[in-house]
Amino acid sequence: GDSVTQMEGPVTLSEEAFLTINCTYTATGYPSLFWYVQYPGEGLQLLLKATKADDKGSNKGFEATYRKETTSFHLEKGSVQVSDSAVYFCALSDAPADNDMRFGAGTRLTVKP
Amino acid sequence: DAGVIQSPRHEVTEMGQEVTLRCKPISGHNSLFWYRQTMMRGLELLIYFNNNVPIDDSGMPEDRFSAKMPNASFSTLKIQPSEPRDSAVYFCASSSNVGTGELFFGEGSRLTVL
């Protein structure tokens, strides 16, 4: 079945460092791809998404490009801030054919001042 | 616009007691999901409903867990009897059948079973 594999971490960076969190997927169809973020004590919230190959999702300085040839959706940010410390989840969905969102294991990011 | 609303936010109970967690999805959303999150196992899908009908309950750990969705605006997850290993954060999420399946999560119910 469809699945997502992401770099598990944890990842610790200094403020203003470059961030990459790797995510690859396996799917039989043409899923939509997502990055969710979970701040301490909160639920997951959508960070960005891409619905087809070569689409780039972006939000709050984060970017990820849907790469069909490498089945990847890596999350990047050029300069992280302390406030970016959170757990990041890669996910895919075959909606509306299948509403079951598949999540990766999550990557904990800690940014130090 | 109100998001997904869960209650209670925190519950502490003793082993053997019944626990009921509640969820109100976003109005107009057709799908509702219950997840469990622990340090050891991460985020696990327990069950999801589409148009109030359970579609996939393969993630429900055992018969002690049950979930209902009597109408489009309310769902419950019940654990009876509860055990210490059920301690976790339980999230409810909802989505619309139209679109890319983006999930909207509640803030979670943190359950501690002593």
Interface residues (C-beta under 8 A of the other chain):
Chain A: S32 F34 Y36 E42 G43 L44 Q45 L46 K49 T51 F89 S93 D94 A95 P96 N99 D100 M101 F103 A105 G106
Chain B: V4 S31 F33 G42 L43 L45 Y48 N50 I55 D56 F91 A93 S95 N97 V98 G99 T100 G101 E102 L103 F104 F105 G106 E107 G108
